[in-house]
């Protein structure tokens, strides 16, 4: 509502004007700070090499039969700016591939409504939040492709982690995601474009995109690189 927007805007302005150092986690955020406030900031993203490629355990496969066939995957907060509904609309029409989405469905009326709308499609599987890195990596690292629908914010940690796993990434077409993936992922603006990507992208194309994502992650998003940048900033 307007009061929350006003409070956030004022808080941002106070922070920007009074901070000794300003850190932007994405070039898009860095450009925003310069254009809106005419201030310089240091670009430091996130590391993601803590994410590991792990084979799915027999226990998880037994509980979740749908993981035995190829699937797309997404993990996120269930919020409108993450374009959950757009993604599910595409998969409700394109039924040749399963999609598994992990999130906090029951924390809002928005999440409950979407879950009620899409939970009975045969190729859509909506799972509750997973807080174990090991279990999350099992689900994520064995998917056919990763769907990233975030439209707000800067460099998203879950996107960087997916890149380290070498996953082919279909990302919502905003500058933050384009900057994070060095313009090398596949991008969509709406459900029709996502559906067309799913239909038209070959297995070889997916393999090449996954390799590019991993190369970018290893060159930009290792924690040792991030730590050195913070150390240099403090010094």
Secondary structure, DSSP 8 states (H G I E B T S, - for coil): -HHHHHHHHHHHHHHHHH-SS-EESSHHHHHHHHHHH----EE-----TT-------HHHHHH-GGGGS-EEEEE----GGGTHHHHHHHHHH--SSEEEEES-GGGSHHHHHHHHHHTTSTTEEEE-----HHHHHHHHHTSSEEEE---SSSS-HHHHHHHHTT--EEEESSHHHHHHTTT-SEEESSHHHHHHHHHH--HHHHHHHHHHHHHHHHHH--HHHHHHHHHHHH-
